[in-house]
Amino acid sequence: MESTLGLLSFGAGGWGDEIASGVVVTVTLALATLPLGLAIGFFVALGKQSSEPSLRLAANIYTTLFRGLPELLTLFIIYYGAQIALQQFVRLFSATASIEINSFAAGMVALGVVFSSYASEVFLSAFRAIPRGQYEGGYAIGLSHWKTMRLVVLPQLVRIALPGLGNLWLILLKDTALVSVVGLSDIVRQTGIAARVTKEAFLFYGIACLLYLVLAVISSFAFNAIERRVGRMEHAR
Protein backbone atom coordinates (compact mmCIF):
# COMPACT_ATOMS: atom_id res chain seq x y z
CA MET A 1 0.00 0.00 0.00
CA GLU A 2 2.77 2.40 0.94
CA SER A 3 4.66 1.65 -2.27
CA THR A 4 1.49 2.33 -4.30
CA LEU A 5 0.96 5.66 -2.57
CA GLY A 6 4.61 6.45 -3.18
CA LEU A 7 4.26 5.79 -6.91
CA LEU A 8 1.21 8.07 -7.10
CA SER A 9 2.69 10.81 -4.93
CA PHE A 10 3.71 14.24 -6.14
CA GLY A 11 7.38 15.10 -6.22
CA ALA A 12 10.60 13.44 -7.29
CA GLY A 13 9.66 9.97 -6.09
CA GLY A 14 6.21 9.65 -7.62
CA TRP A 15 4.29 10.04 -10.85
CA GLY A 16 1.51 12.31 -9.59
CA ASP A 17 2.92 15.42 -11.26
CA GLU A 18 3.19 13.76 -14.66
CA ILE A 19 -0.29 12.25 -14.50
CA ALA A 20 -1.78 15.57 -13.37
CA SER A 21 -0.13 17.34 -16.31
CA GLY A 22 -1.59 14.65 -18.57
CA VAL A 23 -5.07 15.40 -17.23
CA VAL A 24 -4.55 19.11 -17.95
CA VAL A 25 -3.44 18.36 -21.52
CA THR A 26 -6.41 16.03 -22.12
CA VAL A 27 -8.98 18.51 -20.82
CA THR A 28 -7.31 21.44 -22.61
CA LEU A 29 -7.28 19.57 -25.92
CA ALA A 30 -10.94 18.59 -25.58
CA LEU A 31 -11.99 22.13 -24.64
CA ALA A 32 -9.96 23.63 -27.51
CA THR A 33 -11.46 21.16 -29.99
CA LEU A 34 -15.08 21.67 -28.90
CA PRO A 35 -15.69 25.20 -30.28
CA LEU A 36 -13.85 24.33 -33.51
CA GLY A 37 -15.98 21.23 -34.03
CA LEU A 38 -19.22 23.00 -33.11
CA ALA A 39 -18.54 25.91 -35.49
CA ILE A 40 -17.64 23.68 -38.44
CA GLY A 41 -20.51 21.30 -37.69
CA PHE A 42 -23.03 24.14 -37.58
CA PHE A 43 -21.96 25.52 -40.96
CA VAL A 44 -21.87 22.05 -42.49
CA ALA A 45 -25.45 21.53 -41.25
CA LEU A 46 -26.43 24.83 -42.89
CA GLY A 47 -24.80 23.61 -46.08
CA LYS A 48 -26.72 20.35 -45.96
CA GLN A 49 -30.04 22.14 -45.97
CA SER A 50 -28.98 24.83 -48.44
CA SER A 51 -30.96 25.38 -51.62
CA GLU A 52 -27.66 25.39 -53.52
CA PRO A 53 -26.94 21.83 -54.81
CA SER A 54 -23.15 22.31 -54.81
CA LEU A 55 -23.19 23.28 -51.11
CA ARG A 56 -25.31 20.27 -50.23
CA LEU A 57 -22.97 17.99 -52.17
CA ALA A 58 -19.85 19.44 -50.53
CA ALA A 59 -21.37 19.12 -47.04
CA ASN A 60 -22.45 15.52 -47.66
CA ILE A 61 -19.00 14.60 -49.00
CA TYR A 62 -17.40 16.19 -45.92
CA THR A 63 -19.50 14.22 -43.44
CA THR A 64 -19.23 10.97 -45.40
CA LEU A 65 -15.45 11.31 -45.55
CA PHE A 66 -14.74 12.07 -41.91
CA ARG A 67 -17.42 9.76 -40.50
CA GLY A 68 -16.09 6.94 -42.68
CA LEU A 69 -12.40 7.27 -41.83
CA PRO A 70 -11.07 5.91 -38.51
CA GLU A 71 -10.17 8.74 -36.16
CA LEU A 72 -6.60 7.47 -35.82
CA LEU A 73 -6.13 7.47 -39.59
CA THR A 74 -7.49 11.03 -39.79
CA LEU A 75 -4.98 12.06 -37.13
CA PHE A 76 -2.09 10.47 -39.06
CA ILE A 77 -3.17 12.11 -42.33
CA ILE A 78 -3.32 15.56 -40.74
CA TYR A 79 -0.19 15.17 -38.60
CA TYR A 80 2.06 13.64 -41.24
CA GLY A 81 0.31 14.62 -44.49
CA ALA A 82 -0.15 18.29 -43.60
CA GLN A 83 3.44 18.43 -42.39
CA ILE A 84 4.74 17.09 -45.71
CA ALA A 85 2.50 19.47 -47.68
CA LEU A 86 3.65 22.49 -45.66
CA GLN A 87 7.30 21.51 -46.01
CA GLN A 88 6.93 21.23 -49.77
CA PHE A 89 5.23 24.61 -49.88
CA VAL A 90 7.89 26.30 -47.73
CA ARG A 91 10.69 24.82 -49.85
CA LEU A 92 9.32 26.66 -52.85
CA PHE A 93 10.70 29.79 -51.19
CA SER A 94 13.66 28.35 -49.29
CA ALA A 95 15.41 25.07 -50.04
CA THR A 96 16.75 24.69 -46.49
CA ALA A 97 13.58 25.66 -44.61
CA SER A 98 11.78 23.10 -42.51
CA ILE A 99 8.48 23.11 -40.69
CA GLU A 100 6.99 20.82 -38.07
CA ILE A 101 3.34 20.45 -37.11
CA ASN A 102 2.65 20.78 -33.41
CA SER A 103 1.06 17.56 -32.09
CA PHE A 104 -1.49 19.54 -30.05
CA ALA A 105 -2.60 21.53 -33.11
CA ALA A 106 -2.74 18.40 -35.26
CA GLY A 107 -4.81 16.60 -32.64
CA MET A 108 -7.16 19.56 -32.30
CA VAL A 109 -7.74 19.78 -36.06
CA ALA A 110 -8.11 16.01 -36.53
CA LEU A 111 -10.53 15.57 -33.63
CA GLY A 112 -12.30 18.80 -34.62
CA VAL A 113 -13.14 17.64 -38.14
CA VAL A 114 -14.30 14.25 -36.90
CA PHE A 115 -16.40 15.86 -34.15
CA SER A 116 -17.86 18.35 -36.63
CA SER A 117 -18.95 15.63 -39.05
CA TYR A 118 -21.08 14.03 -36.33
CA ALA A 119 -22.17 17.35 -34.84
CA SER A 120 -23.49 18.43 -38.23
CA GLU A 121 -25.96 15.52 -38.15
CA VAL A 122 -27.10 16.54 -34.66
CA PHE A 123 -27.59 20.14 -35.81
CA LEU A 124 -29.35 19.01 -38.98
CA SER A 125 -31.81 16.90 -36.97
CA ALA A 126 -32.40 19.86 -34.65
CA PHE A 127 -33.05 22.16 -37.61
CA ARG A 128 -35.60 19.71 -39.00
CA ALA A 129 -37.32 19.45 -35.62
CA ILE A 130 -38.08 23.19 -35.60
CA PRO A 131 -41.45 23.84 -37.32
CA ARG A 132 -41.34 25.88 -40.51
CA GLY A 133 -43.86 28.22 -38.94
CA GLN A 134 -41.16 29.50 -36.57
CA TYR A 135 -39.24 30.92 -39.52
CA GLU A 136 -42.39 32.31 -41.12
CA GLY A 137 -43.41 33.94 -37.84
CA GLY A 138 -40.05 35.72 -37.63
CA TYR A 139 -40.35 36.97 -41.20
CA ALA A 140 -43.95 38.06 -40.56
CA ILE A 141 -42.93 40.46 -37.79
CA GLY A 142 -40.24 42.02 -39.99
CA LEU A 143 -37.12 40.16 -38.89
CA SER A 144 -34.41 39.52 -41.46
CA HIS A 145 -33.21 36.00 -42.19
CA TRP A 146 -30.19 36.31 -39.86
CA LYS A 147 -32.20 37.93 -37.05
CA THR A 148 -34.80 35.18 -37.35
CA MET A 149 -32.00 32.63 -37.11
CA ARG A 150 -30.38 34.34 -34.11
CA LEU A 151 -33.47 35.31 -32.10
CA VAL A 152 -35.99 32.60 -33.01
CA VAL A 153 -34.24 29.52 -34.34
CA LEU A 154 -30.94 29.31 -32.45
CA PRO A 155 -32.44 29.24 -28.91
CA GLN A 156 -34.63 26.30 -29.92
CA LEU A 157 -31.79 24.67 -31.82
CA VAL A 158 -29.52 24.70 -28.77
CA ARG A 159 -32.19 23.12 -26.57
CA ILE A 160 -32.92 20.34 -29.06
CA ALA A 161 -29.29 19.63 -29.94
CA LEU A 162 -27.84 19.64 -26.40
CA PRO A 163 -28.42 15.93 -25.54
CA GLY A 164 -26.78 14.79 -28.77
CA LEU A 165 -23.91 17.22 -28.37
CA GLY A 166 -23.41 16.02 -24.80
CA ASN A 167 -22.91 12.47 -26.07
CA LEU A 168 -20.48 13.72 -28.72
CA TRP A 169 -18.51 15.59 -26.05
CA LEU A 170 -18.01 12.36 -24.10
CA ILE A 171 -16.81 10.64 -27.27
CA LEU A 172 -14.45 13.55 -27.94
CA LEU A 173 -13.08 13.33 -24.40
CA LYS A 174 -12.24 9.66 -24.93
CA ASP A 175 -10.85 10.21 -28.42
CA THR A 176 -8.21 12.58 -27.03
CA ALA A 177 -6.39 9.40 -25.99
CA LEU A 178 -5.47 8.93 -29.67
CA VAL A 179 -3.09 11.90 -29.66
CA SER A 180 -0.68 9.98 -27.44
CA VAL A 181 0.53 8.18 -30.60
CA VAL A 182 1.89 11.46 -32.02
CA GLY A 183 3.75 12.37 -28.85
CA LEU A 184 1.29 14.55 -26.94
CA SER A 185 1.67 14.04 -23.20
CA ASP A 186 -1.95 13.28 -22.32
CA ILE A 187 -3.32 10.88 -19.70
CA VAL A 188 -2.66 7.75 -21.76
CA ARG A 189 0.91 8.69 -22.67
CA GLN A 190 1.89 9.72 -19.16
CA THR A 191 0.37 6.65 -17.49
CA GLY A 192 1.91 4.47 -20.22
CA ILE A 193 5.38 5.85 -19.51
CA ALA A 194 4.85 5.31 -15.78
CA ALA A 195 3.66 1.75 -16.42
CA ARG A 196 6.74 0.89 -18.50
CA VAL A 197 9.21 2.45 -16.08
CA THR A 198 7.74 1.00 -12.89
CA LYS A 199 6.43 -2.29 -14.37
CA GLU A 200 3.10 -1.52 -12.67
CA ALA A 201 0.91 -1.59 -15.78
CA PHE A 202 -2.30 -2.60 -14.00
CA LEU A 203 -1.97 0.21 -11.46
CA PHE A 204 -1.30 3.04 -13.90
CA TYR A 205 -3.71 1.96 -16.62
CA GLY A 206 -6.30 1.52 -13.89
CA ILE A 207 -5.59 5.10 -12.83
CA ALA A 208 -6.09 6.20 -16.46
CA CYS A 209 -9.47 4.42 -16.55
CA LEU A 210 -10.49 6.06 -13.30
CA LEU A 211 -9.49 9.52 -14.52
CA TYR A 212 -11.50 9.18 -17.74
CA LEU A 213 -14.51 7.96 -15.77
CA VAL A 214 -14.23 10.93 -13.40
CA LEU A 215 -14.05 13.35 -16.34
CA ALA A 216 -17.07 11.66 -17.92
CA VAL A 217 -19.10 11.93 -14.72
CA ILE A 218 -18.19 15.59 -14.25
CA SER A 219 -19.10 16.25 -17.89
CA SER A 220 -22.47 14.53 -17.47
CA PHE A 221 -23.30 16.67 -14.46
CA ALA A 222 -22.21 19.80 -16.34
CA PHE A 223 -24.36 19.02 -19.38
CA ASN A 224 -27.35 18.14 -17.20
CA ALA A 225 -26.99 21.51 -15.47
CA ILE A 226 -26.76 23.28 -18.85
CA GLU A 227 -29.85 21.47 -20.12
CA ARG A 228 -31.82 22.45 -17.00
CA ARG A 229 -30.71 26.07 -17.34
CA VAL A 230 -31.63 26.19 -21.03
CA GLY A 231 -34.98 24.59 -20.22
CA ARG A 232 -35.70 27.21 -17.55
CA MET A 233 -34.76 30.00 -19.96
CA GLU A 234 -37.07 28.50 -22.58
CA HIS A 235 -40.00 28.38 -20.14
CA ALA A 236 -39.26 31.94 -19.02
CA ARG A 237 -39.85 33.13 -22.55
QUIDAZI-V93224 format. One line per field, one symbol per residue. phi: phi as a letter, one per 40 degrees, with the letter a starting at -180 (. if undefined). psi: psi as a letter, one per 20 degrees, with the letter a starting at -180 (. if undefined). A space follows every 50 residues. Layout:
BEGIN
phi->???
psi->???
END
This chain:
BEGIN
phi->.ccccccccchccbbccccccccccccccccccdccccccccccccccbc ccdccccccccdccccccccdcccccccccccccccccccccbacccabb ccccccccccccccdcccccccccccdcccdccccccccccgcccccccc cbcddccccccddcccccccccdccccccccbgcccdcccccccccccgb ccccccccdcccccccccccccccccccccccccccc
psi->ghhghhhjrqahirjggggghhgggggggghhhghghggghghhgghhjq iohhggggghgghggihhqqhhggggggggghggghghghihhphiqqqp pphggggggghghgghhhhhhghghgghipqhhgghhghhjjqrghhggg hggghhggghiggghgghghggghihhhihijjpmagggghgggghgikm ggghhhggggghgghggggggghgggggghghhghh.
END
